[in-house]
Amino acid sequence: MVIAIDDGMVVMHDPHGVPYATLPLNKFIEAWRADLVGWVDPPSVMRSRFVKVRDISTDDAFRESLPNAVRLLRNEFDAAAPPGAVGTTTGMERLAQMVEQGLPPNLHGHLVYFAVRVGARRLNDAAILLARLGEDRASKIAAGQARDPGSLQFDLVAGNAAATIRRMAPSYDELAATLARSLDRV
């Protein structure tokens, strides 16, 4: 996320864990296209000049995003997803199978050094926001999901992660069902 552009330098939060990272603007624009990232096609879009349409509180914005969260948890994508893309329970089973077959070193490294810890942070954020909205059951599920990557991290390094991934998988369906029931009551 870009925080500022100052004297030709982009100041950003890097999800790999480097807050306030900097990059020259021309290098940032070049990197943003993601030409060297094999799974990005077409190049990433850079958006700017946003227009405020209405005032909305953070809680209201988050609550309005919950129906979309349920769709994503159920693999009901509104837009075209990359071929073979799956998420949640189905995706976790697929990942467990890939682990059993042996992950390529670059994917193993991506999981160990990036995806697992970023996923834990995002799930923890979701748990906090769900609690703030009074979605206590959904918050508890998300908090449990945020804790699971701790054991997954070790198991990936130790080479026995498939069972942990399969143990984690059903919580995604549980979260989708819990949120859907909550939305039905509104």
C-alpha positions in Angstrom: 0.0 0.0 0.0 1.4 3.4 -1.0 1.5 5.7 2.0 3.1 8.7 0.3 5.1 9.9 -2.7 7.7 12.4 -1.6 10.5 13.8 -3.8 10.2 11.1 -6.4 10.3 8.3 -3.8 7.3 6.1 -3.0 6.8 5.3 0.6 4.8 2.1 1.1 3.8 -0.7 3.4 5.3 -3.9 2.0 3.1 -6.9 3.1 6.3 -9.0 3.5 6.8 -7.1 6.7 8.7 -3.9 5.8 6.7 -0.9 6.9 7.7 2.4 5.4 9.7 0.8 2.6 10.9 3.2 -0.1 11.4 2.8 -3.8 12.1 5.4 -6.6 8.8 6.2 -8.4 10.0 5.0 -11.8 11.2 1.6 -10.2 7.8 1.3 -8.4 5.9 1.8 -11.6 8.0 -0.7 -13.3 7.6 -3.3 -10.5 3.9 -2.7 -10.2 3.4 -4.0 -13.8 4.6 -7.4 -12.4 6.1 -8.4 -15.8 8.4 -10.8 -14.1 5.6 -12.5 -12.1 4.6 -15.5 -14.1 1.0 -15.7 -12.9 0.1 -12.1 -13.5 -1.6 -11.7 -16.9 -2.4 -9.0 -17.9 -0.1 -6.7 -16.1 -1.3 -5.2 -12.8 -3.5 -2.2 -13.1 -2.5 1.0 -11.3 -5.5 3.0 -10.0 -5.5 6.6 -8.9 -7.7 9.7 -8.7 -10.3 8.1 -6.5 -13.5 10.1 -6.0 -15.3 10.1 -2.7 -18.9 9.0 -3.3 -20.2 9.0 0.2 -19.2 9.0 3.8 -19.1 5.6 5.4 -17.7 4.4 8.7 -15.1 1.7 8.8 -17.5 -0.6 10.6 -20.2 0.0 8.0 -17.8 -0.6 5.1 -16.6 -3.8 6.7 -20.2 -5.0 7.3 -21.1 -4.2 3.7 -18.2 -6.4 2.6 -19.4 -9.5 4.5 -21.7 -10.8 1.7 -18.7 -10.8 -0.7 -16.6 -12.5 2.0 -19.2 -15.3 2.1 -19.1 -15.7 -1.7 -15.3 -15.9 -1.7 -15.4 -18.4 1.2 -17.7 -20.5 -1.0 -15.6 -20.1 -4.2 -18.3 -18.1 -5.8 -16.1 -15.5 -7.6 -17.9 -12.5 -9.1 -15.0 -11.8 -11.5 -12.9 -14.1 -13.5 -10.4 -16.0 -11.4 -7.1 -17.3 -12.7 -7.6 -20.8 -14.2 -7.6 -23.5 -11.4 -8.0 -20.9 -8.7 -9.7 -22.2 -5.6 -9.9 -20.9 -2.1 -10.8 -22.0 1.3 -11.7 -25.7 2.0 -11.2 -26.9 -1.5 -8.0 -24.9 -1.8 -6.6 -26.2 1.5 -7.2 -29.8 0.3 -5.4 -29.0 -3.0 -2.5 -27.5 -1.0 -2.3 -30.6 1.2 -2.1 -32.8 -1.9 0.6 -30.6 -3.3 2.6 -30.8 0.0 2.3 -34.6 -0.1 3.6 -34.6 -3.7 6.5 -32.3 -2.8 6.3 -28.6 -3.1 8.7 -26.8 -5.5 11.3 -24.9 -3.5 10.0 -21.5 -4.6 6.5 -22.3 -3.4 7.7 -23.9 -0.2 9.8 -20.7 0.5 6.8 -18.5 -0.4 4.6 -20.3 2.2 7.3 -20.5 4.9 8.6 -16.9 4.6 5.5 -15.0 3.4 2.1 -16.4 2.9 1.6 -18.2 6.2 2.6 -15.2 8.3 0.6 -12.7 6.2 -2.4 -15.0 6.3 -2.2 -15.2 10.1 -2.0 -11.4 10.3 -5.0 -10.9 8.0 -7.1 -13.5 9.8 -6.2 -11.9 13.1 -7.4 -8.5 11.7 -10.6 -10.1 10.5 -11.2 -11.6 14.0 -10.8 -8.2 15.6 -13.1 -6.5 13.1 -15.7 -9.2 13.4 -15.7 -8.9 17.2 -16.1 -5.2 16.8 -19.2 -5.8 14.7 -20.6 -8.1 17.3 -20.1 -11.2 15.1 -18.7 -13.1 18.1 -19.0 -16.7 16.6 -17.4 -15.6 13.3 -14.7 -13.8 15.3 -13.9 -16.9 17.3 -13.6 -18.9 14.1 -11.3 -16.4 12.5 -9.2 -16.1 15.6 -8.7 -19.9 15.6 -7.7 -19.7 11.9 -5.2 -17.0 12.8 -3.6 -19.3 15.4 -3.4 -22.3 13.1 -0.6 -21.0 10.9 1.7 -21.1 13.9 1.7 -24.9 13.8 1.6 -24.9 10.0 4.7 -22.8 9.9 6.6 -25.5 11.9 5.1 -28.3 10.0 6.1 -26.8 6.6 9.7 -26.5 7.8 9.6 -30.0 9.4 8.1 -31.5 6.2 4.8 -32.8 7.6 2.3 -30.1 6.9 -0.5 -32.0 5.0 -2.3 -33.2 8.1 -2.2 -29.7 9.6 -3.6 -28.1 6.4 -6.4 -30.7 6.3 -7.2 -30.0 10.0 -7.5 -26.3 9.2 -9.6 -26.7 6.0 -13.2 -27.2 7.5 -13.0 -23.9 9.4 -13.4 -22.0 6.1 -16.8 -23.6 5.4 -17.7 -23.1 9.1 -16.9 -19.4 8.8 -18.9 -19.0 5.5 -22.0 -20.7 7.1 -21.7 -18.6 10.3 -21.5 -15.3 8.3 -24.3 -16.4 6.0 -26.6 -17.1 8.9 -25.7 -13.8 10.5 -26.5 -12.0 7.2 -29.8 -13.8 6.9 -30.8 -12.4 10.3 -30.1 -8.8 9.2 
